[in-house]
Amino acid sequence: QAATELDRAAFWKRVEAALTKLSRLEREVFILRFFDQLSIKEITATMEKNESTVKTHLYRALRKMKSGLADLQYIWEGI
């Protein structure tokens, strides 16, 4: 149990660090999509951006997050 809590804390610390490497728009879109669980359509309305802009920023954010957290794959599966 303690090891799991440490893994979880380490995971979230790495997520925070990876988020700081995103541009402001990438970070905002990523958070709205995965933390707030908004749809693309809801994000476009919230941000007042067109769908292709939102999708572009989300794609870039996902690519950066995936490469920044690739070594934590074993933790992803446990959360």
mmCIF file of the N, C-alpha and C atoms, coordinates in Angstrom:
data_MODEL
# 
_entry.id   MODEL 
# 
loop_
_atom_site.group_PDB 
_atom_site.id 
_atom_site.type_symbol 
_atom_site.label_atom_id 
_atom_site.label_alt_id 
_atom_site.label_comp_id 
_atom_site.label_asym_id 
_atom_site.label_entity_id 
_atom_site.label_seq_id 
_atom_site.pdbx_PDB_ins_code 
_atom_site.Cartn_x 
_atom_site.Cartn_y 
_atom_site.Cartn_z 
_atom_site.occupancy 
_atom_site.B_iso_or_equiv 
_atom_site.pdbx_formal_charge 
_atom_site.auth_seq_id 
_atom_site.auth_comp_id 
_atom_site.auth_asym_id 
_atom_site.auth_atom_id 
_atom_site.pdbx_PDB_model_num 
ATOM 1   N N  . GLN A 1 1  ? 0.828   -1.201 0.000   1.00 0.00 ? 1  GLN A N  1 
ATOM 2   C CA . GLN A 1 1  ? 0.000   0.000  0.000   1.00 0.00 ? 1  GLN A CA 1 
ATOM 3   C C  . GLN A 1 1  ? 0.865   1.255  0.000   1.00 0.00 ? 1  GLN A C  1 
ATOM 4   N N  . ALA A 1 2  ? 1.886   1.312  0.857   1.00 0.00 ? 2  ALA A N  1 
ATOM 5   C CA . ALA A 1 2  ? 2.760   2.482  0.916   1.00 0.00 ? 2  ALA A CA 1 
ATOM 6   C C  . ALA A 1 2  ? 3.499   2.670  -0.403  1.00 0.00 ? 2  ALA A C  1 
ATOM 7   N N  . ALA A 1 3  ? 3.930   1.568  -1.005  1.00 0.00 ? 3  ALA A N  1 
ATOM 8   C CA . ALA A 1 3  ? 4.631   1.655  -2.296  1.00 0.00 ? 3  ALA A CA 1 
ATOM 9   C C  . ALA A 1 3  ? 3.688   2.215  -3.366  1.00 0.00 ? 3  ALA A C  1 
ATOM 10  N N  . THR A 1 4  ? 2.443   1.803  -3.315  1.00 0.00 ? 4  THR A N  1 
ATOM 11  C CA . THR A 1 4  ? 1.461   2.311  -4.277  1.00 0.00 ? 4  THR A CA 1 
ATOM 12  C C  . THR A 1 4  ? 1.271   3.810  -4.111  1.00 0.00 ? 4  THR A C  1 
ATOM 13  N N  . GLU A 1 5  ? 1.190   4.266  -2.880  1.00 0.00 ? 5  GLU A N  1 
ATOM 14  C CA . GLU A 1 5  ? 1.042   5.704  -2.620  1.00 0.00 ? 5  GLU A CA 1 
ATOM 15  C C  . GLU A 1 5  ? 2.267   6.471  -3.111  1.00 0.00 ? 5  GLU A C  1 
ATOM 16  N N  . LEU A 1 6  ? 3.443   5.919  -2.903  1.00 0.00 ? 6  LEU A N  1 
ATOM 17  C CA . LEU A 1 6  ? 4.669   6.559  -3.389  1.00 0.00 ? 6  LEU A CA 1 
ATOM 18  C C  . LEU A 1 6  ? 4.687   6.602  -4.914  1.00 0.00 ? 6  LEU A C  1 
ATOM 19  N N  . ASP A 1 7  ? 4.280   5.486  -5.545  1.00 0.00 ? 7  ASP A N  1 
ATOM 20  C CA . ASP A 1 7  ? 4.198   5.450  -7.008  1.00 0.00 ? 7  ASP A CA 1 
ATOM 21  C C  . ASP A 1 7  ? 3.222   6.511  -7.509  1.00 0.00 ? 7  ASP A C  1 
ATOM 22  N N  . ARG A 1 8  ? 2.089   6.608  -6.857  1.00 0.00 ? 8  ARG A N  1 
ATOM 23  C CA . ARG A 1 8  ? 1.069   7.579  -7.259  1.00 0.00 ? 8  ARG A CA 1 
ATOM 24  C C  . ARG A 1 8  ? 1.593   9.007  -7.105  1.00 0.00 ? 8  ARG A C  1 
ATOM 25  N N  . ALA A 1 9  ? 2.249   9.285  -5.986  1.00 0.00 ? 9  ALA A N  1 
ATOM 26  C CA . ALA A 1 9  ? 2.811   10.621 -5.750  1.00 0.00 ? 9  ALA A CA 1 
ATOM 27  C C  . ALA A 1 9  ? 3.877   10.941 -6.796  1.00 0.00 ? 9  ALA A C  1 
ATOM 28  N N  . ALA A 1 10 ? 4.718   9.977  -7.098  1.00 0.00 ? 10 ALA A N  1 
ATOM 29  C CA . ALA A 1 10 ? 5.771   10.168 -8.109  1.00 0.00 ? 10 ALA A CA 1 
ATOM 30  C C  . ALA A 1 10 ? 5.152   10.407 -9.480  1.00 0.00 ? 10 ALA A C  1 
ATOM 31  N N  . PHE A 1 11 ? 4.122   9.654  -9.779  1.00 0.00 ? 11 PHE A N  1 
ATOM 32  C CA . PHE A 1 11 ? 3.429   9.809  -11.056 1.00 0.00 ? 11 PHE A CA 1 
ATOM 33  C C  . PHE A 1 11 ? 2.886   11.224 -11.208 1.00 0.00 ? 11 PHE A C  1 
ATOM 34  N N  . TRP A 1 12 ? 2.158   11.707 -10.218 1.00 0.00 ? 12 TRP A N  1 
ATOM 35  C CA . TRP A 1 12 ? 1.545   13.036 -10.315 1.00 0.00 ? 12 TRP A CA 1 
ATOM 36  C C  . TRP A 1 12 ? 2.586   14.144 -10.324 1.00 0.00 ? 12 TRP A C  1 
ATOM 37  N N  . LYS A 1 13 ? 3.692   13.927 -9.640  1.00 0.00 ? 13 LYS A N  1 
ATOM 38  C CA . LYS A 1 13 ? 4.783   14.902 -9.680  1.00 0.00 ? 13 LYS A CA 1 
ATOM 39  C C  . LYS A 1 13 ? 5.331   14.999 -11.100 1.00 0.00 ? 13 LYS A C  1 
ATOM 40  N N  . ARG A 1 14 ? 5.502   13.854 -11.754 1.00 0.00 ? 14 ARG A N  1 
ATOM 41  C CA . ARG A 1 14 ? 5.982   13.830 -13.140 1.00 0.00 ? 14 ARG A CA 1 
ATOM 42  C C  . ARG A 1 14 ? 4.965   14.445 -14.100 1.00 0.00 ? 14 ARG A C  1 
ATOM 43  N N  . VAL A 1 15 ? 3.675   14.195 -13.852 1.00 0.00 ? 15 VAL A N  1 
ATOM 44  C CA . VAL A 1 15 ? 2.637   14.803 -14.695 1.00 0.00 ? 15 VAL A CA 1 
ATOM 45  C C  . VAL A 1 15 ? 2.717   16.327 -14.590 1.00 0.00 ? 15 VAL A C  1 
ATOM 46  N N  . GLU A 1 16 ? 2.828   16.828 -13.369 1.00 0.00 ? 16 GLU A N  1 
ATOM 47  C CA . GLU A 1 16 ? 2.960   18.277 -13.177 1.00 0.00 ? 16 GLU A CA 1 
ATOM 48  C C  . GLU A 1 16 ? 4.171   18.826 -13.922 1.00 0.00 ? 16 GLU A C  1 
ATOM 49  N N  . ALA A 1 17 ? 5.290   18.147 -13.823 1.00 0.00 ? 17 ALA A N  1 
ATOM 50  C CA . ALA A 1 17 ? 6.509   18.589 -14.508 1.00 0.00 ? 17 ALA A CA 1 
ATOM 51  C C  . ALA A 1 17 ? 6.306   18.577 -16.020 1.00 0.00 ? 17 ALA A C  1 
ATOM 52  N N  . ALA A 1 18 ? 5.666   17.542 -16.529 1.00 0.00 ? 18 ALA A N  1 
ATOM 53  C CA . ALA A 1 18 ? 5.415   17.447 -17.970 1.00 0.00 ? 18 ALA A CA 1 
ATOM 54  C C  . ALA A 1 18 ? 4.470   18.559 -18.434 1.00 0.00 ? 18 ALA A C  1 
ATOM 55  N N  . LEU A 1 19 ? 3.480   18.880 -17.611 1.00 0.00 ? 19 LEU A N  1 
ATOM 56  C CA . LEU A 1 19 ? 2.539   19.944 -17.964 1.00 0.00 ? 19 LEU A CA 1 
ATOM 57  C C  . LEU A 1 19 ? 3.230   21.295 -18.115 1.00 0.00 ? 19 LEU A C  1 
ATOM 58  N N  . THR A 1 20 ? 4.285   21.519 -17.336 1.00 0.00 ? 20 THR A N  1 
ATOM 59  C CA . THR A 1 20 ? 4.989   22.804 -17.427 1.00 0.00 ? 20 THR A CA 1 
ATOM 60  C C  . THR A 1 20 ? 5.720   22.962 -18.757 1.00 0.00 ? 20 THR A C  1 
ATOM 61  N N  . LYS A 1 21 ? 5.931   21.862 -19.470 1.00 0.00 ? 21 LYS A N  1 
ATOM 62  C CA . LYS A 1 21 ? 6.621   21.919 -20.763 1.00 0.00 ? 21 LYS A CA 1 
ATOM 63  C C  . LYS A 1 21 ? 5.674   22.227 -21.921 1.00 0.00 ? 21 LYS A C  1 
ATOM 64  N N  . LEU A 1 22 ? 4.378   22.264 -21.635 1.00 0.00 ? 22 LEU A N  1 
ATOM 65  C CA . LEU A 1 22 ? 3.396   22.573 -22.672 1.00 0.00 ? 22 LEU A CA 1 
ATOM 66  C C  . LEU A 1 22 ? 3.215   24.077 -22.775 1.00 0.00 ? 22 LEU A C  1 
ATOM 67  N N  . SER A 1 23 ? 2.798   24.529 -23.961 1.00 0.00 ? 23 SER A N  1 
ATOM 68  C CA . SER A 1 23 ? 2.437   25.936 -24.109 1.00 0.00 ? 23 SER A CA 1 
ATOM 69  C C  . SER A 1 23 ? 1.158   26.180 -23.294 1.00 0.00 ? 23 SER A C  1 
ATOM 70  N N  . ARG A 1 24 ? 0.834   27.433 -23.094 1.00 0.00 ? 24 ARG A N  1 
ATOM 71  C CA . ARG A 1 24 ? -0.370  27.762 -22.319 1.00 0.00 ? 24 ARG A CA 1 
ATOM 72  C C  . ARG A 1 24 ? -1.615  27.133 -22.947 1.00 0.00 ? 24 ARG A C  1 
ATOM 73  N N  . LEU A 1 25 ? -1.762  27.245 -24.261 1.00 0.00 ? 25 LEU A N  1 
ATOM 74  C CA . LEU A 1 25 ? -2.943  26.682 -24.928 1.00 0.00 ? 25 LEU A CA 1 
ATOM 75  C C  . LEU A 1 25 ? -2.948  25.152 -24.884 1.00 0.00 ? 25 LEU A C  1 
ATOM 76  N N  . GLU A 1 26 ? -1.797  24.546 -25.088 1.00 0.00 ? 26 GLU A N  1 
ATOM 77  C CA . GLU A 1 26 ? -1.717  23.083 -25.002 1.00 0.00 ? 26 GLU A CA 1 
ATOM 78  C C  . GLU A 1 26 ? -2.115  22.602 -23.613 1.00 0.00 ? 26 GLU A C  1 
ATOM 79  N N  . ARG A 1 27 ? -1.594  23.265 -22.605 1.00 0.00 ? 27 ARG A N  1 
ATOM 80  C CA . ARG A 1 27 ? -1.899  22.888 -21.217 1.00 0.00 ? 27 ARG A CA 1 
ATOM 81  C C  . ARG A 1 27 ? -3.389  23.061 -20.927 1.00 0.00 ? 27 ARG A C  1 
ATOM 82  N N  . GLU A 1 28 ? -3.951  24.183 -21.361 1.00 0.00 ? 28 GLU A N  1 
ATOM 83  C CA . GLU A 1 28 ? -5.362  24.447 -21.111 1.00 0.00 ? 28 GLU A CA 1 
ATOM 84  C C  . GLU A 1 28 ? -6.252  23.397 -21.779 1.00 0.00 ? 28 GLU A C  1 
ATOM 85  N N  . VAL A 1 29 ? -5.979  23.084 -23.037 1.00 0.00 ? 29 VAL A N  1 
ATOM 86  C CA . VAL A 1 29 ? -6.766  22.079 -23.758 1.00 0.00 ? 29 VAL A CA 1 
ATOM 87  C C  . VAL A 1 29 ? -6.609  20.710 -23.100 1.00 0.00 ? 29 VAL A C  1 
ATOM 88  N N  . PHE A 1 30 ? -5.384  20.349 -22.749 1.00 0.00 ? 30 PHE A N  1 
ATOM 89  C CA . PHE A 1 30 ? -5.132  19.052 -22.113 1.00 0.00 ? 30 PHE A CA 1 
ATOM 90  C C  . PHE A 1 30 ? -5.903  18.922 -20.800 1.00 0.00 ? 30 PHE A C  1 
ATOM 91  N N  . ILE A 1 31 ? -5.848  19.937 -19.980 1.00 0.00 ? 31 ILE A N  1 
ATOM 92  C CA . ILE A 1 31 ? -6.537  19.913 -18.690 1.00 0.00 ? 31 ILE A CA 1 
ATOM 93  C C  . ILE A 1 31 ? -8.044  19.845 -18.877 1.00 0.00 ? 31 ILE A C  1 
ATOM 94  N N  . LEU A 1 32 ? -8.571  20.652 -19.792 1.00 0.00 ? 32 LEU A N  1 
ATOM 95  C CA . LEU A 1 32 ? -10.020 20.618 -20.033 1.00 0.00 ? 32 LEU A CA 1 
ATOM 96  C C  . LEU A 1 32 ? -10.465 19.245 -20.537 1.00 0.00 ? 32 LEU A C  1 
ATOM 97  N N  . ARG A 1 33 ? -9.648  18.626 -21.383 1.00 0.00 ? 33 ARG A N  1 
ATOM 98  C CA . ARG A 1 33 ? -10.032 17.333 -21.961 1.00 0.00 ? 33 ARG A CA 1 
ATOM 99  C C  . ARG A 1 33 ? -9.907  16.186 -20.962 1.00 0.00 ? 33 ARG A C  1 
ATOM 100 N N  . PHE A 1 34 ? -8.779  16.121 -20.258 1.00 0.00 ? 34 PHE A N  1 
ATOM 101 C CA . PHE A 1 34 ? -8.511  14.933 -19.450 1.00 0.00 ? 34 PHE A CA 1 
ATOM 102 C C  . PHE A 1 34 ? -8.766  15.095 -17.956 1.00 0.00 ? 34 PHE A C  1 
ATOM 103 N N  . PHE A 1 35 ? -8.686  16.287 -17.446 1.00 0.00 ? 35 PHE A N  1 
ATOM 104 C CA . PHE A 1 35 ? -8.972  16.482 -16.026 1.00 0.00 ? 35 PHE A CA 1 
ATOM 105 C C  . PHE A 1 35 ? -10.436 16.878 -15.831 1.00 0.00 ? 35 PHE A C  1 
ATOM 106 N N  . ASP A 1 36 ? -10.914 17.806 -16.671 1.00 0.00 ? 36 ASP A N  1 
ATOM 107 C CA . ASP A 1 36 ? -12.308 18.239 -16.579 1.00 0.00 ? 36 ASP A CA 1 
ATOM 108 C C  . ASP A 1 36 ? -13.238 17.376 -17.422 1.00 0.00 ? 36 ASP A C  1 
ATOM 109 N N  . GLN A 1 37 ? -12.660 16.524 -18.259 1.00 0.00 ? 37 GLN A N  1 
ATOM 110 C CA . GLN A 1 37 ? -13.378 15.570 -19.103 1.00 0.00 ? 37 GLN A CA 1 
ATOM 111 C C  . GLN A 1 37 ? -14.407 16.226 -20.029 1.00 0.00 ? 37 GLN A C  1 
ATOM 112 N N  . LEU A 1 38 ? -14.017 17.355 -20.614 1.00 0.00 ? 38 LEU A N  1 
ATOM 113 C CA . LEU A 1 38 ? -14.887 18.014 -21.577 1.00 0.00 ? 38 LEU A CA 1 
ATOM 114 C C  . LEU A 1 38 ? -14.663 17.409 -22.961 1.00 0.00 ? 38 LEU A C  1 
ATOM 115 N N  . SER A 1 39 ? -15.694 17.432 -23.770 1.00 0.00 ? 39 SER A N  1 
ATOM 116 C CA . SER A 1 39 ? -15.569 16.976 -25.154 1.00 0.00 ? 39 SER A CA 1 
ATOM 117 C C  . SER A 1 39 ? -14.872 18.071 -25.973 1.00 0.00 ? 39 SER A C  1 
ATOM 118 N N  . ILE A 1 40 ? -14.461 17.720 -27.167 1.00 0.00 ? 40 ILE A N  1 
ATOM 119 C CA . ILE A 1 40 ? -13.839 18.701 -28.061 1.00 0.00 ? 40 ILE A CA 1 
ATOM 120 C C  . ILE A 1 40 ? -14.801 19.864 -28.296 1.00 0.00 ? 40 ILE A C  1 
ATOM 121 N N  . LYS A 1 41 ? -16.045 19.547 -28.527 1.00 0.00 ? 41 LYS A N  1 
ATOM 122 C CA . LYS A 1 41 ? -17.067 20.573 -28.767 1.00 0.00 ? 41 LYS A CA 1 
ATOM 123 C C  . LYS A 1 41 ? -17.205 21.504 -27.552 1.00 0.00 ? 41 LYS A C  1 
ATOM 124 N N  . GLU A 1 42 ? -17.194 20.938 -26.352 1.00 0.00 ? 42 GLU A N  1 
ATOM 125 C CA . GLU A 1 42 ? -17.288 21.755 -25.138 1.00 0.00 ? 42 GLU A CA 1 
ATOM 126 C C  . GLU A 1 42 ? -16.042 22.633 -24.960 1.00 0.00 ? 42 GLU A C  1 
ATOM 127 N N  . ILE A 1 43 ? -14.885 22.079 -25.317 1.00 0.00 ? 43 ILE A N  1 
ATOM 128 C CA . ILE A 1 43 ? -13.647 22.852 -25.204 1.00 0.00 ? 43 ILE A CA 1 
ATOM 129 C C  . ILE A 1 43 ? -13.666 24.024 -26.184 1.00 0.00 ? 43 ILE A C  1 
ATOM 130 N N  . THR A 1 44 ? -14.128 23.788 -27.409 1.00 0.00 ? 44 THR A N  1 
ATOM 131 C CA . THR A 1 44 ? -14.182 24.875 -28.390 1.00 0.00 ? 44 THR A CA 1 
ATOM 132 C C  . THR A 1 44 ? -15.091 26.000 -27.903 1.00 0.00 ? 44 THR A C  1 
ATOM 133 N N  . ALA A 1 45 ? -16.201 25.639 -27.267 1.00 0.00 ? 45 ALA A N  1 
ATOM 134 C CA . ALA A 1 45 ? -17.118 26.656 -26.738 1.00 0.00 ? 45 ALA A CA 1 
ATOM 135 C C  . ALA A 1 45 ? -16.492 27.395 -25.556 1.00 0.00 ? 45 ALA A C  1 
ATOM 136 N N  . THR A 1 46 ? -15.850 26.660 -24.667 1.00 0.00 ? 46 THR A N  1 
ATOM 137 C CA . THR A 1 46 ? -15.234 27.252 -23.477 1.00 0.00 ? 46 THR A CA 1 
ATOM 138 C C  . THR A 1 46 ? -14.105 28.205 -23.857 1.00 0.00 ? 46 THR A C  1 
ATOM 139 N N  . MET A 1 47 ? -13.275 27.780 -24.782 1.00 0.00 ? 47 MET A N  1 
ATOM 140 C CA . MET A 1 47 ? -12.104 28.573 -25.156 1.00 0.00 ? 47 MET A CA 1 
ATOM 141 C C  . MET A 1 47 ? -12.395 29.587 -26.262 1.00 0.00 ? 47 MET A C  1 
ATOM 142 N N  . GLU A 1 48 ? -13.562 29.457 -26.881 1.00 0.00 ? 48 GLU A N  1 
ATOM 143 C CA . GLU A 1 48 ? -13.931 30.309 -28.012 1.00 0.00 ? 48 GLU A CA 1 
ATOM 144 C C  . GLU A 1 48 ? -12.889 30.216 -29.133 1.00 0.00 ? 48 GLU A C  1 
ATOM 145 N N  . LYS A 1 49 ? -12.492 28.970 -29.422 1.00 0.00 ? 49 LYS A N  1 
ATOM 146 C CA . LYS A 1 49 ? -11.554 28.664 -30.505 1.00 0.00 ? 49 LYS A CA 1 
ATOM 147 C C  . LYS A 1 49 ? -12.258 27.713 -31.465 1.00 0.00 ? 49 LYS A C  1 
ATOM 148 N N  . ASN A 1 50 ? -11.762 27.645 -32.701 1.00 0.00 ? 50 ASN A N  1 
ATOM 149 C CA . ASN A 1 50 ? -12.398 26.693 -33.614 1.00 0.00 ? 50 ASN A CA 1 
ATOM 150 C C  . ASN A 1 50 ? -11.884 25.283 -33.346 1.00 0.00 ? 50 ASN A C  1 
ATOM 151 N N  . GLU A 1 51 ? -12.613 24.311 -33.836 1.00 0.00 ? 51 GLU A N  1 
ATOM 152 C CA . GLU A 1 51 ? -12.329 22.905 -33.545 1.00 0.00 ? 51 GLU A CA 1 
ATOM 153 C C  . GLU A 1 51 ? -10.943 22.478 -34.006 1.00 0.00 ? 51 GLU A C  1 
ATOM 154 N N  . SER A 1 52 ? -10.528 22.921 -35.174 1.00 0.00 ? 52 SER A N  1 
ATOM 155 C CA . SER A 1 52 ? -9.211  22.494 -35.664 1.00 0.00 ? 52 SER A CA 1 
ATOM 156 C C  . SER A 1 52 ? -8.090  23.044 -34.779 1.00 0.00 ? 52 SER A C  1 
ATOM 157 N N  . THR A 1 53 ? -8.247  24.248 -34.249 1.00 0.00 ? 53 THR A N  1 
ATOM 158 C CA . THR A 1 53 ? -7.249  24.818 -33.343 1.00 0.00 ? 53 THR A CA 1 
ATOM 159 C C  . THR A 1 53 ? -7.164  23.993 -32.067 1.00 0.00 ? 53 THR A C  1 
ATOM 160 N N  . VAL A 1 54 ? -8.305  23.650 -31.509 1.00 0.00 ? 54 VAL A N  1 
ATOM 161 C CA . VAL A 1 54 ? -8.344  22.850 -30.280 1.00 0.00 ? 54 VAL A CA 1 
ATOM 162 C C  . VAL A 1 54 ? -7.712  21.485 -30.530 1.00 0.00 ? 54 VAL A C  1 
ATOM 163 N N  . LYS A 1 55 ? -8.064  20.845 -31.626 1.00 0.00 ? 55 LYS A N  1 
ATOM 164 C CA . LYS A 1 55 ? -7.515  19.527 -31.930 1.00 0.00 ? 55 LYS A CA 1 
ATOM 165 C C  . LYS A 1 55 ? -6.003  19.586 -32.139 1.00 0.00 ? 55 LYS A C  1 
ATOM 166 N N  . THR A 1 56 ? -5.520  20.628 -32.784 1.00 0.00 ? 56 THR A N  1 
ATOM 167 C CA . THR A 1 56 ? -4.080  20.785 -33.004 1.00 0.00 ? 56 THR A CA 1 
ATOM 168 C C  . THR A 1 56 ? -3.346  20.908 -31.670 1.00 0.00 ? 56 THR A C  1 
ATOM 169 N N  . HIS A 1 57 ? -3.855  21.747 -30.780 1.00 0.00 ? 57 HIS A N  1 
ATOM 170 C CA . HIS A 1 57 ? -3.208  21.935 -29.481 1.00 0.00 ? 57 HIS A CA 1 
ATOM 171 C C  . HIS A 1 57 ? -3.294  20.670 -28.634 1.00 0.00 ? 57 HIS A C  1 
ATOM 172 N N  . LEU A 1 58 ? -4.410  19.954 -28.733 1.00 0.00 ? 58 LEU A N  1 
ATOM 173 C CA . LEU A 1 58 ? -4.559  18.707 -27.991 1.00 0.00 ? 58 LEU A CA 1 
ATOM 174 C C  . LEU A 1 58 ? -3.581  17.657 -28.516 1.00 0.00 ? 58 LEU A C  1 
ATOM 175 N N  . TYR A 1 59 ? -3.451  17.548 -29.831 1.00 0.00 ? 59 TYR A N  1 
ATOM 176 C CA . TYR A 1 59 ? -2.517  16.591 -30.425 1.00 0.00 ? 59 TYR A CA 1 
ATOM 177 C C  . TYR A 1 59 ? -1.084  16.889 -29.981 1.00 0.00 ? 59 TYR A C  1 
ATOM 178 N N  . ARG A 1 60 ? -0.694  18.158 -30.035 1.00 0.00 ? 60 ARG A N  1 
ATOM 179 C CA . ARG A 1 60 ? 0.656   18.529 -29.619 1.00 0.00 ? 60 ARG A CA 1 
ATOM 180 C C  . ARG A 1 60 ? 0.878   18.230 -28.140 1.00 0.00 ? 60 ARG A C  1 
ATOM 181 N N  . ALA A 1 61 ? -0.122  18.541 -27.321 1.00 0.00 ? 61 ALA A N  1 
ATOM 182 C CA . ALA A 1 61 ? -0.018  18.287 -25.878 1.00 0.00 ? 61 ALA A CA 1 
ATOM 183 C C  . ALA A 1 61 ? 0.120   16.794 -25.605 1.00 0.00 ? 61 ALA A C  1 
ATOM 184 N N  . LEU A 1 62 ? -0.683  15.988 -26.274 1.00 0.00 ? 62 LEU A N  1 
ATOM 185 C CA . LEU A 1 62 ? -0.618  14.536 -26.090 1.00 0.00 ? 62 LEU A CA 1 
ATOM 186 C C  . LEU A 1 62 ? 0.742   13.985 -26.482 1.00 0.00 ? 62 LEU A C  1 
ATOM 187 N N  . ARG A 1 63 ? 1.264   14.456 -27.603 1.00 0.00 ? 63 ARG A N  1 
ATOM 188 C CA . ARG A 1 63 ? 2.571   13.994 -28.071 1.00 0.00 ? 63 ARG A CA 1 
ATOM 189 C C  . ARG A 1 63 ? 3.660   14.341 -27.052 1.00 0.00 ? 63 ARG A C  1 
ATOM 190 N N  . LYS A 1 64 ? 3.631   15.573 -26.540 1.00 0.00 ? 64 LYS A N  1 
ATOM 191 C CA . LYS A 1 64 ? 4.633   15.999 -25.563 1.00 0.00 ? 64 LYS A CA 1 
ATOM 192 C C  . LYS A 1 64 ? 4.476   15.253 -24.241 1.00 0.00 ? 64 LYS A C  1 
ATOM 193 N N  . MET A 1 65 ? 3.239   15.077 -23.791 1.00 0.00 ? 65 MET A N  1 
ATOM 194 C CA . MET A 1 65 ? 3.003   14.379 -22.527 1.00 0.00 ? 65 MET A CA 1 
ATOM 195 C C  . MET A 1 65 ? 3.432   12.919 -22.649 1.00 0.00 ? 65 MET A C  1 
ATOM 196 N N  . LYS A 1 66 ? 3.096   12.310 -23.769 1.00 0.00 ? 66 LYS A N  1 
ATOM 197 C CA . LYS A 1 66 ? 3.445   10.902 -23.965 1.00 0.00 ? 66 LYS A CA 1 
ATOM 198 C C  . LYS A 1 66 ? 4.958   10.710 -23.956 1.00 0.00 ? 66 LYS A C  1 
ATOM 199 N N  . SER A 1 67 ? 5.691   11.588 -24.641 1.00 0.00 ? 67 SER A N  1 
ATOM 200 C CA . SER A 1 67 ? 7.139   11.433 -24.665 1.00 0.00 ? 67 SER A CA 1 
ATOM 201 C C  . SER A 1 67 ? 7.740   11.780 -23.308 1.00 0.00 ? 67 SER A C  1 
ATOM 202 N N  . GLY A 1 68 ? 7.170   12.741 -22.609 1.00 0.00 ? 68 GLY A N  1 
ATOM 203 C CA . GLY A 1 68 ? 7.688   13.126 -21.303 1.00 0.00 ? 68 GLY A CA 1 
ATOM 204 C C  . GLY A 1 68 ? 7.424   12.113 -20.207 1.00 0.00 ? 68 GLY A C  1 
ATOM 205 N N  . LEU A 1 69 ? 6.417   11.274 -20.415 1.00 0.00 ? 69 LEU A N  1 
ATOM 206 C CA . LEU A 1 69 ? 6.032   10.299 -19.385 1.00 0.00 ? 69 LEU A CA 1 
ATOM 207 C C  . LEU A 1 69 ? 6.197   8.857  -19.844 1.00 0.00 ? 69 LEU A C  1 
ATOM 208 N N  . ALA A 1 70 ? 6.890   8.651  -20.944 1.00 0.00 ? 70 ALA A N  1 
ATOM 209 C CA . ALA A 1 70 ? 7.019   7.306  -21.513 1.00 0.00 ? 70 ALA A CA 1 
ATOM 210 C C  . ALA A 1 70 ? 7.586   6.298  -20.526 1.00 0.00 ? 70 ALA A C  1 
ATOM 211 N N  . ASP A 1 71 ? 8.513   6.725  -19.687 1.00 0.00 ? 71 ASP A N  1 
ATOM 212 C CA . ASP A 1 71 ? 9.128   5.797  -18.742 1.00 0.00 ? 71 ASP A CA 1 
ATOM 213 C C  . ASP A 1 71 ? 8.220   5.454  -17.564 1.00 0.00 ? 71 ASP A C  1 
ATOM 214 N N  . LEU A 1 72 ? 7.066   6.096  -17.487 1.00 0.00 ? 72 LEU A N  1 
ATOM 215 C CA . LEU A 1 72 ? 6.145   5.802  -16.376 1.00 0.00 ? 72 LEU A CA 1 
ATOM 216 C C  . LEU A 1 72 ? 4.974   4.921  -16.803 1.00 0.00 ? 72 LEU A C  1 
ATOM 217 N N  . GLN A 1 73 ? 5.101   4.236  -17.925 1.00 0.00 ? 73 GLN A N  1 
ATOM 218 C CA . GLN A 1 73 ? 4.034   3.404  -18.426 1.00 0.00 ? 73 GLN A CA 1 
ATOM 219 C C  . GLN A 1 73 ? 3.514   2.408  -17.393 1.00 0.00 ? 73 GLN A C  1 
ATOM 220 N N  . TYR A 1 74 ? 4.400   1.837  -16.603 1.00 0.00 ? 74 TYR A N  1 
ATOM 221 C CA . TYR A 1 74 ? 3.978   0.857  -15.598 1.00 0.00 ? 74 TYR A CA 1 
ATOM 222 C C  . TYR A 1 74 ? 3.077   1.484  -14.543 1.00 0.00 ? 74 TYR A C  1 
ATOM 223 N N  . ILE A 1 75 ? 3.249   2.768  -14.281 1.00 0.00 ? 75 ILE A N  1 
ATOM 224 C CA . ILE A 1 75 ? 2.386   3.430  -13.289 1.00 0.00 ? 75 ILE A CA 1 
ATOM 225 C C  . ILE A 1 75 ? 1.043   3.788  -13.920 1.00 0.00 ? 75 ILE A C  1 
ATOM 226 N N  . TRP A 1 76 ? 1.050   4.228  -15.197 1.00 0.00 ? 76 TRP A N  1 
ATOM 227 C CA . TRP A 1 76 ? -0.199  4.557  -15.904 1.00 0.00 ? 76 TRP A CA 1 
ATOM 228 C C  . TRP A 1 76 ? -1.221  3.426  -15.713 1.00 0.00 ? 76 TRP A C  1 
ATOM 229 N N  . GLU A 1 77 ? -0.750  2.224  -15.885 1.00 0.00 ? 77 GLU A N  1 
ATOM 230 C CA . GLU A 1 77 ? -1.658  1.078  -15.876 1.00 0.00 ? 77 GLU A CA 1 
ATOM 231 C C  . GLU A 1 77 ? -2.227  0.800  -14.503 1.00 0.00 ? 77 GLU A C  1 
ATOM 232 N N  . GLY A 1 78 ? -1.583  1.284  -13.448 1.00 0.00 ? 78 GLY A N  1 
ATOM 233 C CA . GLY A 1 78 ? -2.061  1.030  -12.100 1.00 0.00 ? 78 GLY A CA 1 
ATOM 234 C C  . GLY A 1 78 ? -3.014  2.069  -11.552 1.00 0.00 ? 78 GLY A C  1 
ATOM 235 N N  . ILE A 1 79 ? -3.188  3.171  -12.278 1.00 0.00 ? 79 ILE A N  1 
ATOM 236 C CA . ILE A 1 79 ? -4.058  4.260  -11.776 1.00 0.00 ? 79 ILE A CA 1 
ATOM 237 C C  . ILE A 1 79 ? -5.380  4.256  -12.483 1.00 0.00 ? 79 ILE A C  1 
# 
